[in-house]
Amino acid sequence: MVSMPLPTSSVNEPLIHSRIQTVRERIPAHVEIMAVSKGYSADHIRAAYQAGIRHFGESRVQEARQKQAELQDLSDIIWHLIGHLQTNKVKPALKQFAWIDSVDSLRLAKLLNQKAWELQLSPKLCLQVKLAPDPNKSGWSIAELLQSLPQLDQLLQVQISGLMTILPLGLDSEAALELFRKLVELADHIQRSGYEHLNLQTLSMGMSDDYPLAVEAGSNLIRLGRSLFADADLK
């Protein structure tokens, strides 16, 4: 029998592995790393997977579909949709992603619940909170989210599992840490408010530039793209 040659990777796998190990040495063991693979190839994802990463974040349904098809052999990948979800993409998103991390309105949450019921799926959702005014970011204000909680608690087909935030650009460390702590306090307040179907155990905050501050504040899911994958393509 003639053995087929193994496919060669287009990325510098040792570099990606080293970067992941460096991050792991800087964070507590309970903090999960999500590799933000939007804009990167299936080879980048496979290299991070080989280094132990299981959570991967994509921003576009169509871009993710091709990568997911190429990586069907990695059956325990947990796919997160982290970009803004248009209402006309809700059904395909539910079919492709176990987590929708960018649920930024009550309208979208209700639509996800309805379509998940039709598809007999039970996705996990993170509610995106905008902690400071930012015209470039979507999400609930704290006041809007608190007002929406009774209705969110009635969405039984989806699992509302956490909060997510993206900070405005240009904050100093003190201001960033204060906002991250505000999200932790918000999640704690909601947990203590007695809602039966809201279980906000996941705090998704912190990216390549600010994840140490997010972890200090209490993040347990950090989203890293550039710090893992930038300039890792083989020439």
C-alpha positions as CSV (number, residue, x, y, z in Angstrom):
1,M,0.0,0.0,0.0
2,V,1.4,3.4,-1.0
3,S,1.2,5.9,1.9
4,M,-0.1,9.3,1.1
5,P,2.1,12.3,2.2
6,L,0.8,14.3,5.1
7,P,-0.5,17.7,4.1
8,T,2.0,20.5,4.9
9,S,0.9,23.5,7.0
10,S,1.1,27.0,5.6
11,V,1.8,28.4,9.1
12,N,4.6,28.4,11.6
13,E,3.1,26.0,14.0
14,P,5.9,26.1,16.6
15,L,5.5,29.9,16.8
16,I,1.8,29.6,17.4
17,H,2.4,26.9,20.0
18,S,5.0,29.0,21.8
19,R,2.7,32.0,21.9
20,I,-0.2,30.0,23.4
21,Q,2.2,28.6,26.0
22,T,3.3,32.1,26.9
23,V,-0.3,33.2,27.5
24,R,-1.0,30.1,29.6
25,E,1.9,30.9,31.8
26,R,0.5,34.4,32.4
27,I,-3.1,33.4,33.4
28,P,-4.7,31.1,36.0
29,A,-5.6,27.6,34.9
30,H,-9.4,28.2,35.0
31,V,-9.2,31.0,32.4
32,E,-10.1,29.7,28.9
33,I,-8.4,31.0,25.8
34,M,-10.6,31.6,22.7
35,A,-8.5,31.9,19.6
36,V,-10.0,34.5,17.4
37,S,-9.6,33.0,14.0
38,K,-11.5,35.5,11.9
39,G,-9.3,36.5,9.0
40,Y,-7.0,33.5,9.6
41,S,-6.9,30.1,7.8
42,A,-7.9,26.6,8.8
43,D,-4.2,25.9,9.1
44,H,-3.9,28.6,11.8
45,I,-6.9,27.0,13.6
46,R,-5.4,23.5,13.4
47,A,-2.1,24.7,14.8
48,A,-3.8,26.3,17.8
49,Y,-5.9,23.1,18.2
50,Q,-2.7,21.1,18.4
51,A,-1.6,23.3,21.2
52,G,-4.7,22.5,23.2
53,I,-7.1,25.3,22.2
54,R,-10.7,24.2,21.8
55,H,-12.6,27.5,21.6
56,F,-12.5,29.5,18.4
57,G,-14.2,32.7,17.5
58,E,-15.4,33.8,14.1
59,S,-17.1,37.0,13.0
60,R,-18.8,36.0,9.8
61,V,-21.0,33.1,9.2
62,Q,-19.9,32.6,5.6
63,E,-16.2,32.8,6.3
64,A,-16.5,30.3,9.1
65,R,-18.5,27.8,7.0
66,Q,-15.5,27.0,4.7
67,K,-13.1,26.6,7.7
68,Q,-15.5,24.4,9.5
69,A,-15.8,22.2,6.5
70,E,-12.0,21.8,6.3
71,L,-11.8,21.0,10.0
72,Q,-14.6,18.4,10.4
73,D,-12.1,15.9,11.7
74,L,-11.6,18.1,14.8
75,S,-14.9,17.2,16.3
76,D,-14.5,18.8,19.7
77,I,-13.9,22.3,18.5
78,I,-16.3,24.8,20.2
79,W,-17.3,27.4,17.7
80,H,-18.2,30.9,18.9
81,L,-19.8,33.6,16.8
82,I,-18.3,36.9,18.1
83,G,-19.3,39.4,15.4
84,H,-22.5,41.3,15.0
85,L,-25.2,38.9,13.9
86,Q,-27.7,40.2,11.3
87,T,-31.2,38.9,11.7
88,N,-31.2,37.2,8.3
89,K,-28.2,35.1,9.3
90,V,-29.7,33.8,12.5
91,K,-30.6,30.3,11.2
92,P,-27.3,29.5,9.6
93,A,-25.5,30.9,12.6
94,L,-27.4,28.6,14.9
95,K,-26.5,25.6,12.7
96,Q,-22.8,26.5,12.7
97,F,-22.1,27.8,16.2
98,A,-22.5,26.3,19.6
99,W,-22.1,29.8,21.1
100,I,-23.4,33.2,20.0
101,D,-21.3,35.6,22.0
102,S,-22.5,38.9,20.5
103,V,-26.1,39.0,21.5
104,D,-26.6,42.8,21.6
105,S,-30.4,43.3,21.9
106,L,-33.5,41.8,23.3
107,R,-34.9,41.6,19.7
108,L,-32.0,39.4,18.7
109,A,-32.2,37.2,21.8
110,K,-35.9,36.6,21.2
111,L,-35.3,35.7,17.5
112,L,-32.5,33.3,18.4
113,N,-34.8,31.7,20.9
114,Q,-37.5,31.3,18.3
115,K,-35.3,29.9,15.6
116,A,-33.5,27.6,18.0
117,W,-36.8,26.1,19.0
118,E,-37.7,25.6,15.3
119,L,-34.3,23.9,14.7
120,Q,-34.5,22.0,18.1
121,L,-31.1,23.4,19.1
122,S,-30.1,24.9,22.5
123,P,-27.2,27.3,21.9
124,K,-25.3,29.1,24.6
125,L,-25.5,32.9,24.4
126,C,-23.4,35.7,25.8
127,L,-25.0,39.1,26.2
128,Q,-22.9,41.9,24.8
129,V,-22.7,44.9,27.2
130,K,-21.5,48.3,26.3
131,L,-20.0,49.6,29.5
132,A,-19.0,53.1,28.2
133,P,-20.4,55.2,25.3
134,D,-18.8,54.1,22.1
135,P,-20.4,54.8,18.6
136,N,-18.4,51.9,17.1
137,K,-19.7,49.2,19.5
138,S,-23.1,47.7,19.8
139,G,-24.6,46.1,22.9
140,W,-26.8,46.8,25.9
141,S,-26.2,49.6,28.3
142,I,-26.3,48.4,31.9
143,A,-29.7,50.1,32.4
144,E,-31.1,48.5,29.2
145,L,-29.9,45.1,30.2
146,L,-31.3,45.3,33.7
147,Q,-34.7,46.3,32.2
148,S,-34.6,43.4,29.8
149,L,-33.8,40.7,32.3
150,P,-37.4,39.5,33.1
151,Q,-38.0,38.9,29.4
152,L,-34.6,37.3,28.9
153,D,-35.4,34.9,31.7
154,Q,-38.4,33.6,29.8
155,L,-36.3,32.5,26.8
156,L,-36.2,28.8,27.5
157,Q,-34.8,27.4,24.3
158,V,-31.5,29.2,24.6
159,Q,-29.0,29.0,27.4
160,I,-28.0,32.5,28.5
161,S,-24.6,31.7,29.9
162,G,-22.6,34.8,30.3
163,L,-21.7,38.4,29.5
164,M,-19.3,39.8,27.0
165,T,-17.8,43.2,26.5
166,I,-15.4,45.0,24.2
167,L,-13.8,48.2,25.7
168,P,-13.5,51.5,23.7
169,L,-10.1,52.1,22.2
170,G,-7.6,54.3,23.9
171,L,-8.3,53.7,27.6
172,D,-5.5,53.7,30.1
173,S,-5.0,50.7,32.3
174,E,-6.8,52.1,35.3
175,A,-9.9,53.0,33.3
176,A,-9.9,49.6,31.5
177,L,-9.6,47.7,34.8
178,E,-12.5,49.7,36.3
179,L,-14.8,48.8,33.3
180,F,-13.8,45.2,33.5
181,R,-14.6,45.1,37.2
182,K,-18.0,46.7,36.4
183,L,-18.9,43.8,34.2
184,V,-18.0,41.3,36.9
185,E,-20.1,43.3,39.4
186,L,-23.0,43.3,36.9
187,A,-22.9,39.6,36.4
188,D,-22.8,39.0,40.2
189,H,-25.7,41.3,40.7
190,I,-27.8,39.5,38.1
191,Q,-26.8,36.1,39.5
192,R,-28.1,37.2,43.0
193,S,-31.3,38.6,41.6
194,G,-33.1,35.2,41.5
195,Y,-33.7,34.7,37.8
196,E,-34.3,31.0,37.2
197,H,-32.9,30.7,33.6
198,L,-30.0,33.1,33.6
199,N,-26.7,31.5,34.5
200,L,-24.0,34.0,33.8
201,Q,-20.9,31.9,34.6
202,T,-18.9,33.0,31.5
203,L,-17.3,36.4,31.6
204,S,-15.8,37.0,28.1
205,M,-13.6,40.0,28.3
206,G,-10.0,40.8,27.4
207,M,-8.2,40.7,24.1
208,S,-4.6,40.8,22.9
209,D,-3.8,44.2,24.3
210,D,-5.7,44.1,27.6
211,Y,-6.2,40.5,28.6
212,P,-4.0,40.7,31.7
213,L,-6.2,43.5,33.1
214,A,-9.4,41.5,32.2
215,V,-8.0,38.4,34.0
216,E,-7.1,40.5,37.1
217,A,-10.7,41.8,37.2
218,G,-12.2,38.3,36.9
219,S,-12.5,37.3,33.2
220,N,-12.6,33.5,32.6
221,L,-12.7,33.7,28.8
222,I,-10.2,35.8,26.9
223,R,-10.3,36.4,23.1
224,L,-6.9,36.4,21.4
225,G,-6.3,36.7,17.7
226,R,-3.3,38.9,16.7
227,S,-1.2,37.9,19.7
228,L,-1.5,34.2,18.6
229,F,-1.6,34.4,14.8
230,A,0.0,37.6,13.5
231,D,2.9,37.1,11.2
232,A,2.7,33.3,11.6
233,D,2.3,32.6,7.9
234,L,5.2,30.7,6.2
235,K,6.7,32.7,3.4
